[in-house]
Amino acid sequence: MDIASLRASHAHHWSLATAIRALAMDAVQAANSGHPGMPMGMADVATVLFQRHLKFDAAAPHWADRDRFILSAGHGSALLYALLHLTGYRQMTLEQVKNFRQLGAITAGHPEYGHAEGVETTTGPLGQGLATAVGFAMAEQSMQARFGAKLVDHRTWVISGDGCLMEGISQEAIGLAGMQRLSKLILLWDNNDITIDGRVSLSDRTDQRARFAASGWTVLHCDGHDPDDIDRALSAAKQANGPVLVDCKTIIGFGSPKKADSSGAHGSPLGAEEIAATKAIYGWPHGPFVIPAAIKAEWEAIGARGAADRAAWEARLAAAAPGKRAEFVRQMSGEPPRKLAAAIRAFKKDASAKAPKVATRKASEMVLAVVNPVMPETIGGSADLTGSNLTRTADLGVFTAENRKGRYVYFGIREHGMAAALNGMWLHGGVRPYGGTFLCFVDYARGAMRLSALMGLPVTYVMTHDSIGLGEDGPTHQPVEHLAICRATPNTHTFRPADVVETAEAWELALTSTRTPSVLALSRQNLPTLRTSHSAQNLTARGAYVLAEAAGKRQAIIMATGSEVEIALRARDILQAKAIGTRVVSMPCMELFAAQDAGYRRKVLPAGAVRVAVEAAARQPWDRWLLGERGRDGKAGFVGMEGFGASAPAERLYAEFGITAEAVAAKVQALL
């Protein structure tokens, strides 16, 4: 539908949608940076969605049973900011819109979770929003199964563009959603045929409708500038049995005389002259950032449309049985149950007494066996490595279209999609998600793991097969640099526990974290229990601690993590037999140790002694503890990996690469 027809036959709709377009053009122009074309093209779809279909109340941005709206095409952030301002979200003032992309404003270049109410997730890396939305939809279904449709009954709406659908993560996401038949997930595709380089045909010829249909989605389409046709498609989407793609055919930069339907409207301001010409075509005589009071009032009425639904929901929650209501509130808040701490303490005491020799991946499974029964909100899964990651416990059941009460997800070979879905589950609320794969496949999950850290989401990544100790699968599967990658990521706790007790402590910290994701790097090979004296205190929470003190004068400190702590202790035996007093420091989490006060760090790593770190990985993260914190270059050494691994049994590999107690002891002696 062209602009003249829209203005003639849908004048009321046109005035509402034009307010979005005007704000988007003005914000991008004021910033001299941004993407005006997408908001201009999708304004009609967004107007129909917010006016007629989206269940929300601008006065209650955190209402638990609201529909979730996710702008996967995050470069079009001006669309979202305009909608939040117009509908009356308190934080999104006109001043914030005017300060689009400026330091200190909540209107970041791409939507950022936690900056502004109404932004459900951070988007920008294309495809991540769509994949995260799958987790939102899964969490909604899980919560509904636990608490009933009277308390949980809402949809997840997503706007994505061609770029989101080109990214590989999109196929993982739509395959998972189709298999799970997530009937409350609706994707609105901004089908404008333009990327930054130009026409989509320059780089892609995929039949997107056929792709989604082949993945189990219902596929609908509409004229993205005809409000009646949009309404028809969205109404049909809400009735579908399974996830829905709505192909919204739009024109990028709609109305711009020189830049519409071209890449010129994609990633840069239109310019003052072009904006003036476009507004004239729109019949919008107002200056920059001017929204007539009558139009703003109509938008605010749309923002208040859900108030009655919210009030009715609050009444239903208040009428629920006290125990059910309290549990719903607790799970939505992310607060762990009181029973968790006691369960972990009892597990640690039993493990210290029995001292099993198990791989830390097995220890993780043992911990989950006591955690999952007391935390009904946990949902676990694996990227087709359940038998290797050991992430499923007997009580979980499988989450499927037929059994939404199940709490274990078979994600398939979809590390990208799994990690993003975990983010979505946490963001939805009411779910404490964890997912497993091999540590080397951090490479695949990395995009979503970075967003976990950026958003401050306490998702748990169970990363097994953490070193050359996995053996015969060889260097393609042996992570050498991946601990360094995780440790280099801000706001991430990377745990590499040495035994079953440290594994339990790491899980406790992961499950009680409020703003930080956790990576649990776990061994394939069996490790002895080293902590055989029970301590109620969580020593892993300090990041590093003295596991074995020097006998006699302290001349050396050996630091280690994971499977190499055992090697460090055997090296200490060799050195102590030679009257070289040696302290062993277990360092399961460098980030937590760095966060301790200087006095504690000085106590663990005092000046004077030779320091050697041992880890079957790259040296890079260790230099702070070897050379800094009162260390010296001439008195510090590292025993670990300098290149990639090889295919052989684990014991042979440790000998081949010189990661042995004898090599560690020799390194210490050479530095003395």
N, C-alpha and C positions, 0 to 999 in steps of 0.2 A: 504494500500500500504506500502511495507517495504522500508527501507532506500536505499537498493541497487537499487531497481526499481525507486525510486524517483530521486536518483542521476543520473541514466542512462537516464531516459526519461524526467525529468523536472529539468535539471541542473541549469537553470537560477533561477527558483523558489526556488530550494533547497539552493542556495547560499544566497538569501535574507532571507529565513526563518531561516537558520542556524545562521545568524547574531543575530537574536532575541534570539535564544536558548543560544548562547555563552555568550551574555551580561547577560542574566538572571542567568545562572550558575555562572558566575564570580562575579556578584553583591551579590548574596546570600552567596557565599563562602567568599568574602571579609568581609561581615558583620557578618559571622558565625551565620546567623539567616535568616530565610525566607522560601519561598516555591518555589523551582525550578521546580517541576514536572509539574505544570499546564502550565507555559509559554512554557516549552518544548513540551507539548502535543498539545497546541493550536496555536503554531507558524504558522503552515500551514494555518489554518483558518484565523488567523489575517492577514497574508500576502496577501491572496486573497482578503479579505475584504478591506484592505487599498489600495491595488494596483488597484482593478478593480471596486469597488462598493461604497466606502465611499466618500461622497462629503465633502471635507474639503480643507483648505489651511493653511499649517503650519505657513505661514507668517502672518496670520490673525486669531488668535485663537478665537476671539470674533465675528467673522462674524455671523450676525444674522440668515442667511439662511443656515448655515452649517448643515450637519448631526450631530446628537449627538451620541457619542460612550460611552457606560457605561460598566465598568468592574464590574459587580455585584459580581463576585467571587474575591473580593478585595485582598484576600491573594495572588493571582497571580499578584500582583502589578508590579513585575519586567517585566512582559509582556508589560504593559502600558508604563512604563518608557523607556523600550528599543524602543518601537514604536515611542514615542515622540522624543527621541534623534535621532534616525535614520532618521526620516522624516524631521528633521530640525526645531523643535520648539526651539526658541531662548533660553528660560530659561533652557531647559533640556540638559545641557552640559554633556560631558563625565565625568567631575569631579563630577557632581551631581549623576550620575549613580554609580560611584566608591564609593560615600559616602552613598550608600543605607542604610536606617534605622539608620543613625547617626544624632546626635543632630545638629540642624541648617540646615540640608539638606532639600530640597523640596521633596526628595524621601522617604517619610514616609513609615512605614511598611505596611500600607494599604493606598490607594489613598485618599488624603484629598483635598477637594475643597478649593480653595483660596491659596493653597501652590504652585501649578504649573499650568500654562496654559495648556489646553488640558485635565485636570481632571474635568469632568463635574459635579461630585457629590462625596461626601465622601462615600466610601463603605468599607466593612469589616464585619459589622454585617450581616450575610448571609440573603439573601432575600430582604434586604432593597434596593439594587440597582435595582433589578427587579421591585419592587413596586414603587420606585421613577420614573423609566422609564415610567410607565403608565401615571404619571402626565406630563412628558415631552411630550408624544404623544398627550395627551388631550390639552395641551397648544398650540401645533402646529396647531391642528385642529381649536381651537378657534381663534387663530390669523389669520389663513387663511380665516376663515369665515368673519372676520372683515376687513382684508386688501387685500385679494385676493391672488391667487396662484402666481402672478408675484413677490410678495414680500415674501411670506411664502410658501415654498414647499420643505420640507425635511423629512428625516426619523430618527427614533431612533433605534439604534442597541445596543443590550445587549449581553454580554457573561456571562453566569451563569454556575455554576457547580451543582453537585448532592446536595451539602449542601444547596444552595439557594432554590432548589426545595423541600427539606424536611421541611424547616421552614414553619410554618403555614401561615405566611404572604404571601407566594407565591400563595396559593389558593385564598386569597382575591384579590390579584393583577390580577391573570389571569382570575378570574371570572368577575372582573370589566372591564378589557380590552376586553374580549370576548363579554360582553353585549354591550359595546360601539362600537364594530367593528372597532377598531383602526388599520386601514390597513397599517399604516406606522410604526408599531411597530414590530420589528423582533428580536426574541430571539434565540441566538446561544447557544445551550446546549452542554457544554463540557462533553460528556457522556463517562467518563473514568472508571466508576464502582469502584472508590476508594474514601474512606474517611480516616480520620486520624486513625480510629480504624482498618481499613482493607477494605474488600470487602463491597460494599453497601448491599449485601445480608445478612450481619450480622444484619442489623437494618431496612431494608426496602425491600418491594417487589412490590411497586407501578408500574403500567404500565403508565409511564409518557406520552407516546404518546396518550394513550386512555384518560388520565385525561385532557390533553390540548384540545383534540378533543371534549370531552364532554363539555368543557367550551367555545366552539365556535371558537377555533383557527384552522387555517390550519396547518397541521403537515407534514413536509418534513424531509428527512434524507439524510445523505451523509457519505462517508468515509472521516473522518476529516484529513486524510493525503494524499488525492488525490486532487491536485489543480483543476483538470478539474471537478471532481465530486462536489467539494465545490462550484466552480463557477456556475455549473448547478443549484445547490440548492439555492444559493443566488439570482441568476437571477430569478428563479421561485418565490422566496419569495417576490420579489419586485412587482410581478404582482398579488399577492393574494388580495382578498377582505376581509380584516379583519386581525387581528394579526396573526403572524406566529411563530411557533416553528420549528427550524431546528435542528434536532438530529444529532450532529456531533460526530460520533464514533471515539474516540481518545485513545491513549495510554499515560498515565501519565508518565513523565520522559522519553519520547520517545528517544530511542537510548542508554540509560544508561544500560550497560551490567548486572549490579547486582541489579539495583533498579527500572528499568522500570516496569510498570504495577504492582506496589506495593505501600503500604503506606510509604515505605522507601523514596520515591521521593516526598512525600507530604509536610512535614513541617520542613525539616531540610536540611542543605547543603549536597551536594553529597560527598564532600571530594576531596582533590587535586588529589588523585590517580584515583578516579572514573571519575572526570572531564577529566583528561588526556585520559583515555580509551574511554570516550564518544566522545571527540573531534577527536580521531583517527578514530572511526567509522564514524563520520561525514565527514572525510576528511578535517578537519579544523586545519591547522598546526600553528595557531596563538596563541600568548600568551594571558594572561588575559587582557581583555578590548581592544584588538587590532582588529579593523575593517578595512579591506583593503579599500583604497581610492576609488577604482572603485565601490565596493559594497555600500559604504556610499553615493557616488554620485548618484547611482541608486535609493537608498531610498529617497534621497533629491528630486530627480525628481518626485517621487511618492508624496512627501509632497507638491510639487508645482503644481501638476496636476490640482487642483481646482482653480488656480489663474484666469483662463479665466472665469470660472463660477462666481467667486466672482466679477470680474470687470463688467461682464454683469449685475449682480444683482445691483451693485452700480449705474450703469447707469440707471437702471429701477427706483431705489429709487430716484435718482436725478430728473428724469423726472416726478415723481408723483406730483399731485397737492400739492402746498405748505402746505395747512392745513393737508392733509393726511400724508405727509412726516413728518411734525412736530409732529403730534399725534403719529405716529409709533415710532419715536425716543424717545418721552417722555415715552410712555408705556414700551418700551424695557429698558429704563434707570431705571424704578422704581420710577421716580419722580411723586409725587401726583399732580393732577390738581390744578390750582390756585383757582378754585371755592370751593374746599373742606373746607378751613378754614372759608369762609363766610357762607357756608351751616351749619357748626357746630355751629358757633356763633348765627346764626338766630334760630336754633333749641333750643339752651340753653336758649336764651332770652324768647322764647315762652313757654318753659317748666317751667321756673322759675315763669312766670306770671300765668300760668294755674295750676301749682302744682298738676299734676295727681298722684294718688296713684296706682302704677302699679309695677308688678314684674320687676326686672332688666332684665330678659330675654325678657319681653315685651318692656321695654325701649330700649333694643338692637335692636329689630325689628323696633321700631320707628326711631331710628338713621339710620339704614340701608335703610329705606324708603327715606331718604333725601340724603344719601351717594351714593347708587347704581346708581341713574340717572346721577350724575355728575362724576362718575368713571366708564367708560365703561369697564375697565380692571378687575373689580372685578368678581370673580367666587366664588360662595358660595355653600354650601352643608351641608348635615347632614348624620350621620350614622343611618338612619332609624328612626330619631327622629324629623323630620321637624316640626310637630305640637307641640313638646315640646321645641325644641331649638329656634324655631321661626326665622330661618335663611333665609327663602325665602320671598322676597318681590314681589309685584305684577308685576313689570316691567321686571323681569329677564328672564322669559321663561326657558324652561328645556333643558339642554345640552344633546342631544341624537345623534345617528347616522344620524337621519333624520333632525336634527336642530342643527347644530354646532354653530349657533349664540346664542343659549340658554346659560344662565349663571348660572343656578342652576343644581347641580349634585345630583341625588339620589344615594348615595354611597352604600346603603344597609347596612346590619349589618357587617360592615368591618372597625372598628376603626383603626386597624393596617394599612390596605391598604389605607384608606382615608388620614391619617396623612402623610404617605409616598408620596402619590400622590400630596398632597398640597406642599410638598417640591419640587417635580419635576416641578410643575407648576411655582413656583417662580424661580427655577434655569434655566428653559427654557427662562424666560423673557417674558414681555408683559402681565403678569397676576398678579393680587394681590389677592391671594387665602385666603379663610377662610372656616373652617369646624366646625360642631357642634356635640357634644354628651354630656352625663352627666359627671360631674366632676369626679365621681368615676371611670369612664372608661378611665381616664388618665392611669390606669394600662394597658389597651390594647394599647393605642396609644403611650405609653411611649418611645418605641425604636425610632420612627421617631421624636418625640418631642425632644428627646435628640440630635438627629442629626440636627434638626433645630437650636438648640442653638450652637452646635459645629461648624456648618458651617456659622452661623450668618445670618440666613434667616428670614426675618420679616413676617413669617406666623402668622395668627391669629387663635387661638383655642377658639371657643365659647363653654365654658363648663358650662352648666346650672345645676340646681338642686344642688346647691353648699353647702348644709348643711343638718342637721337634719330637717330643715324647709321644705324639700320636703315631709315629713310626712309618709303616710301609706305604701309606698313601702318598708320601713324598712331598717335595718342596711346593707343589701347587697348593697343598692343603696345610702346610706347616707355617703358622703365622710367625713372622720374624719382626716385622715393623708395626704390627697392629696394636700392641700394647702402647707403643709410642704415639700412635694415631689417637687412641682413646684418651691417653693422658694429656695430649696436647689440646684436646677439646675443652674449652672453658665449661665450667658448671657440669662436670661429669665426674662421678666417682667410679674409678676402675679398681675392682677388687680382684686380687689373685690369691685366694686362700691356700694355706699350706696343708691343711688337714680338715677333718670333719668338723672340728670345733670352730675353727676360723670360718668355715663355710656357713655354719649356723649363724655366727655373728654377722657375717656379710649379708645374709638374707634378712636378718632382723633390721639392719640398717637400711637396706633397700626398701623394706615394707613399711618403714616408719618415716622415710624421707618425705618431705613436703614440697621441695622445689628443685630436686636434683635427680636426674636419671642415674641408674647404676648399671655397670657392666660387670658381670661375674665371669671371670676367665677361669675355666675349670679344666682339670686334667683328664686325659683318657686313661693314663696309667695309674695303678694303685699307689697310694701314699700312706705311710704309717700315721697313726694319731700321735702327735707330738705334745699336745697339751693334755697330759694325763692327770694333772691336778686341777680339780674343778675350781673355777672362779665365776662367781655370779656376775662380776664385772665384764662388760663387753670390751675386751682389749683391742679388738679390731677398730673400734670407734676412735681410738687414738691414732690410727693410721700406721704406726710402727711402735714396737715395744721390745724390751729386752727379753728374749726367749731363754737364753742361757748366758749366765754371767761368767766372766773370766775367773779362773782359779789362779790366785797369785797376782802379780803385777799385770795390769792390762796393757798389752802391747799392740793388739790388733782388734778390729771390729769387722766382722763379716756381716754384710747385709744381703738379704735374699727374699724372694717371694715364691709362693706356690711350691712346685715340685723341687725347687732348688734349695728350699730351707733344709730339707733332709740332708742334702749334699753339704750345706754349710755346717751343720752339726757334726757330720763325720769329719769334715776338715778341721773343725775345732778339736776333735779327739786327737787327731794327728799332731796338731800344734801343741796342745796341752801336754801330750806325751813327751814333747821336746822342751817343756817348761816355758812355752810361749803363751802367756795368758791371753785368751781370746774370748771376746764377747760375740754372741750371735744375736742379731736384730732381725726379727721378722717384720717385713714392711708390706702388709696386705693391701694398703691403700695410700699411695703417695699423697693424694690430694687432701685426705684427712690429716695426715701427718703435717703437711705444710700449713694446715689451718690451726695447729696447736700453738700455744704460746711459746715464746722463745725459750723460757726456762725449761719447759718439758723437752723441747727439741735438743737443748744443750745437755740435758741429763741423759738422753738416749745416745746422742752423738757428741760426746765431749771432744775437746781438742787433744792432740798429741798422739793418738794411736794411729797406726796404719789402718787404712780402710780399703776393703775389697768388696765389691758387689758381685753377686752371681745370679744370673737370670738367663734362661735359654731364649734370648731375644736380643734386640739391638740395644746398644749401650745408651743411646741418646738421653732417655729420661733420667738416667742415674747421675749425670754430672753434677746436678745441684747437691746431691748428698755425698758425692765423692770429693768434689772440689770446693763446694760452698759449705756453709754451716761449720766453719772452723776446719775444713779439710784442706789438704795441700796437694798440688799436682804431683810432686815427687814422692808422695806417700799414699797414692791412691791407685787402684787397679781394678780392672773389670774382667770377669770370666763369663763369656756368653757367646753370642753369635755375631760374626762379622759379615756374613753373606747369607745365602739361602741354604736350606737343608738338603736332604737326600732321601732316597727310598731305602729303608732298612729297618730292622727291629729297633725299638727305642733305645735299648741298652747299648747297641752297637753305635748308634748315632751320638749318644752322649760321650762315648769314648772317642769317636772319630773327631768330634768338634771340641774336645778337651774340656768338657764341662763335667769335671769329676772332683771328688774330694781331694785327691792327690794334687790336681792342677791348682785348686784354690789354695791349698796349703803352701804349695811351691810359690805361688804369686805373693802370698803374705811374706814368706821368708825372703824373697827377692827384694821386697820393699823395705824390710827392716834394716 
